[in-house]
Amino acid sequence: ACNKYMTKSGGKETYHIRCRPHPFHVLRQNKMLSCAGADRLSSGMRGSYGKPMEMSARIAIGQCIFSIRTKDANGHHAIEALRRAKFKFPGRQKILRSAKWGFTKF
């Protein structure tokens, strides 16, 4: 949502988005059979470590998720893009505007 809005409103070359957290946390799933006679085939919770299905990022409270670097003329577009992107995440997010240049440690 953030990338699409910034491309549409500001242009492709007017911004730089960085996704701060990296997905290192592995989500696993123990697949269970739900068909007739599954009680003879499955072992239940015995050996239920599961197979890796997808990756996710663990985010702490107050941690920065996205950063957009753009010129001051496109600042209001960046704030609107982040406002639209925050609906994709659970919980409550804040949008902060910094006077510093470039990507900082924040």
Backbone bond lengths (Angstrom), bond angles and torsions (degrees), N, CA, C in turn:
res aa  C-N    CA-C-N  psi(-1)  N-CA   C-N-CA  omega(-1)  CA-C   N-CA-C  phi
1 A - - - 1.445 - - 1.521 110.15 -
2 C 1.314 115.91 -39.75 1.458 120.72 -177.74 1.532 111.23 -68.63
3 N 1.306 116.49 -46.65 1.461 121.36 -178.43 1.524 111.29 -65.94
4 K 1.324 117.08 -41.87 1.458 120.62 -178.17 1.524 111.51 -65.65
5 Y 1.337 116.89 -41.68 1.460 119.34 -179.28 1.522 110.90 -68.37
6 M 1.327 118.00 -39.79 1.464 120.08 179.64 1.524 111.52 -67.81
7 T 1.318 117.51 -35.65 1.467 120.12 176.77 1.512 110.96 -67.74
8 K 1.326 116.28 -40.12 1.468 120.34 -178.25 1.529 111.75 -71.12
9 S 1.309 118.11 -40.95 1.461 120.46 -172.95 1.525 113.06 -90.08
10 G 1.337 117.60 -40.92 1.455 119.53 -174.60 1.512 114.39 -101.96
11 G 1.303 117.83 -27.42 1.459 120.93 -174.11 1.516 110.09 110.59
12 K 1.320 116.15 162.18 1.460 120.96 -172.87 1.529 112.82 -73.18
13 E 1.314 118.18 -28.36 1.459 121.52 -172.97 1.524 113.79 -102.48
14 T 1.332 118.47 12.90 1.462 119.86 -172.96 1.517 114.30 -104.68
15 Y 1.323 119.25 5.42 1.455 120.50 -175.25 1.523 110.27 -152.27
16 H 1.328 114.84 166.14 1.462 122.05 175.41 1.519 106.72 -143.07
17 I 1.340 117.06 120.09 1.461 122.91 -179.38 1.520 108.41 -104.68
18 R 1.320 115.76 136.61 1.460 120.52 174.49 1.522 108.82 -126.05
19 C 1.320 115.60 129.28 1.458 121.80 173.83 1.529 106.56 -92.12
20 R 1.318 117.31 114.92 1.462 121.64 -170.10 1.528 114.08 -73.87
21 P 1.338 121.17 -53.45 1.476 118.57 -176.83 1.529 111.58 -78.77
22 H 1.323 116.09 147.53 1.460 121.45 178.56 1.526 109.62 -107.30
23 P 1.326 117.23 141.46 1.473 119.58 -177.87 1.528 112.14 -80.82
24 F 1.323 115.68 98.26 1.457 121.17 177.55 1.522 112.31 -108.75
25 H 1.313 117.39 -13.75 1.467 121.10 -175.26 1.531 109.01 -83.77
26 V 1.323 116.90 122.79 1.473 122.12 -176.76 1.529 109.03 -91.30
27 L 1.324 116.13 126.67 1.454 121.41 174.56 1.519 108.51 -95.64
28 R 1.326 116.71 129.84 1.458 121.96 -176.77 1.514 110.03 -116.55
29 Q 1.329 116.19 155.28 1.451 121.33 -179.93 1.515 109.07 -136.05
30 N 1.336 115.29 129.40 1.450 121.86 173.87 1.527 106.85 -94.13
31 K 1.308 116.54 103.12 1.470 119.69 -176.87 1.521 110.24 -74.07
32 M 1.314 114.55 131.70 1.461 120.87 -179.16 1.525 108.49 -114.27
33 L 1.316 116.62 144.81 1.461 121.39 175.97 1.526 109.46 -83.22
34 S 1.324 116.46 139.15 1.466 119.75 -179.73 1.525 111.49 -126.45
35 C 1.313 116.53 21.98 1.459 119.62 -179.31 1.537 109.69 -95.33
36 A 1.313 115.99 179.07 1.463 120.62 179.36 1.524 109.79 -68.42
37 G 1.301 117.19 133.59 1.447 121.64 -178.88 1.506 113.78 80.19
38 A 1.329 117.48 16.75 1.462 120.38 -177.62 1.524 111.58 -71.49
39 D 1.341 117.61 -20.46 1.457 119.51 -178.48 1.530 111.42 -68.36
40 R 1.321 118.14 -24.59 1.466 120.35 177.84 1.529 111.52 -84.37
41 L 1.351 117.56 -23.78 1.457 120.89 -175.53 1.523 112.63 -92.44
42 S 1.313 117.27 -37.70 1.462 119.25 -173.61 1.521 110.36 -91.63
43 S 1.330 114.55 159.25 1.462 119.70 -179.05 1.519 111.48 -107.96
44 G 1.321 118.49 9.62 1.463 121.46 176.93 1.505 112.08 69.43
45 M 1.328 116.29 -129.86 1.457 120.65 -178.52 1.532 112.41 -92.09
46 R 1.294 118.56 5.89 1.459 120.99 176.53 1.532 109.24 -75.54
47 G 1.311 117.20 124.34 1.466 120.97 -178.36 1.518 112.37 63.65
48 S 1.334 116.59 46.05 1.466 120.25 -171.28 1.528 112.70 -97.63
49 Y 1.313 117.30 41.72 1.464 119.69 -179.30 1.523 111.49 -66.68
50 G 1.295 119.40 -37.35 1.452 122.50 175.70 1.512 113.86 90.53
51 K 1.309 115.01 161.38 1.454 121.69 177.86 1.524 109.19 -98.25
52 P 1.340 117.56 145.43 1.472 119.09 179.27 1.525 110.66 -67.59
53 M 1.327 115.91 128.42 1.463 120.84 -177.41 1.529 111.57 -106.72
54 E 1.341 117.94 -47.61 1.458 120.52 -177.03 1.515 109.47 -155.40
55 M 1.322 115.31 173.95 1.459 121.92 -178.77 1.524 108.90 -113.82
56 S 1.321 115.41 150.11 1.459 120.02 176.84 1.524 108.75 -144.16
57 A 1.321 115.21 164.96 1.457 121.23 178.50 1.523 108.79 -108.93
58 R 1.321 116.03 136.86 1.463 120.67 176.03 1.520 107.31 -93.85
59 I 1.321 115.75 121.66 1.462 121.61 -173.39 1.523 108.53 -117.27
60 A 1.321 116.06 129.82 1.458 121.82 178.96 1.526 109.75 -87.04
61 I 1.319 115.25 165.35 1.464 120.06 177.47 1.521 108.71 -68.39
62 G 1.306 116.21 131.09 1.451 121.54 -179.87 1.514 114.65 87.10
63 Q 1.325 118.02 1.84 1.460 120.95 -179.07 1.525 109.94 -82.36
64 C 1.318 115.94 143.30 1.463 122.19 179.79 1.532 109.02 -76.43
65 I 1.344 116.93 131.66 1.463 121.24 -178.56 1.520 110.77 -101.41
66 F 1.331 117.76 -53.08 1.459 122.38 -179.45 1.515 110.04 -125.18
67 S 1.324 115.75 148.55 1.457 122.23 172.24 1.516 108.09 -131.10
68 I 1.314 115.93 137.24 1.466 121.05 174.75 1.519 107.55 -120.91
69 R 1.312 115.57 129.37 1.458 121.96 175.61 1.517 107.65 -109.28
70 T 1.321 116.89 120.47 1.457 121.48 -178.97 1.518 109.24 -152.94
71 K 1.303 117.32 172.09 1.464 121.03 177.96 1.525 109.63 -79.03
72 D 1.326 116.21 164.84 1.459 120.83 -176.77 1.518 112.79 -64.15
73 A 1.317 117.68 -26.60 1.464 120.37 179.47 1.525 111.62 -66.55
74 N 1.314 117.32 -29.11 1.469 121.22 179.44 1.523 112.56 -102.08
75 G 1.322 117.33 17.18 1.450 120.71 -177.22 1.514 113.17 -63.89
76 H 1.327 116.92 -40.89 1.474 119.38 -179.81 1.527 110.98 -69.25
77 H 1.329 117.95 -30.09 1.464 120.51 175.16 1.536 110.72 -67.71
78 A 1.327 116.85 -38.34 1.460 120.56 179.75 1.527 111.13 -66.68
79 I 1.332 116.74 -39.04 1.465 120.01 178.79 1.522 110.45 -66.38
80 E 1.329 117.12 -40.45 1.468 120.25 177.96 1.526 111.14 -67.30
81 A 1.334 117.62 -36.61 1.467 121.18 178.66 1.523 110.69 -65.71
82 L 1.321 117.15 -41.40 1.464 119.78 177.93 1.525 111.58 -70.27
83 R 1.331 117.08 -31.93 1.462 119.95 176.49 1.521 110.73 -64.69
84 R 1.326 116.71 -39.49 1.469 120.33 177.80 1.531 111.23 -71.07
85 A 1.320 117.23 -33.01 1.470 120.33 -178.01 1.517 111.97 -75.30
86 K 1.319 118.31 -26.15 1.460 118.78 -175.70 1.524 113.01 -72.86
87 F 1.321 118.07 -14.00 1.463 120.50 175.37 1.534 111.59 -73.68
88 K 1.329 118.01 -14.82 1.457 121.85 -179.87 1.528 112.32 -81.91
89 F 1.335 117.29 -11.16 1.456 121.98 -176.19 1.524 109.90 -111.29
90 P 1.324 117.72 143.28 1.462 119.09 175.29 1.521 110.43 -74.69
91 G 1.323 115.31 156.29 1.457 120.01 178.73 1.515 111.78 90.47
92 R 1.324 115.14 -166.16 1.457 121.80 -176.54 1.519 108.93 -112.78
93 Q 1.316 117.08 131.03 1.458 122.04 179.36 1.529 109.50 -119.22
94 K 1.314 115.01 151.30 1.457 121.86 175.47 1.515 108.73 -112.73
95 I 1.320 115.61 149.00 1.469 121.55 175.46 1.520 106.81 -112.74
96 L 1.316 116.08 120.85 1.455 121.31 -178.84 1.516 109.50 -116.51
97 R 1.331 115.40 140.36 1.456 120.70 176.39 1.520 108.19 -110.29
98 S 1.310 116.08 126.01 1.455 121.39 -176.41 1.521 110.01 -105.88
99 A 1.332 115.39 150.79 1.467 120.71 176.07 1.518 111.23 -90.97
100 K 1.336 117.48 -2.59 1.478 120.37 -178.77 1.514 109.89 -80.31
101 W 1.319 115.57 158.60 1.450 122.13 -179.10 1.510 109.71 -99.08
102 G 1.347 115.87 145.57 1.454 120.97 175.30 1.519 111.53 73.92
103 F 1.338 115.16 -169.86 1.458 121.06 177.54 1.518 108.31 -89.82
104 T 1.311 115.93 126.97 1.449 121.53 178.63 1.516 109.10 -112.93
105 K 1.311 116.97 172.38 1.459 121.20 177.49 1.527 110.62 -71.87
106 F 1.311 118.66 -23.43 1.465 127.19 178.98 1.499 110.90 59.31
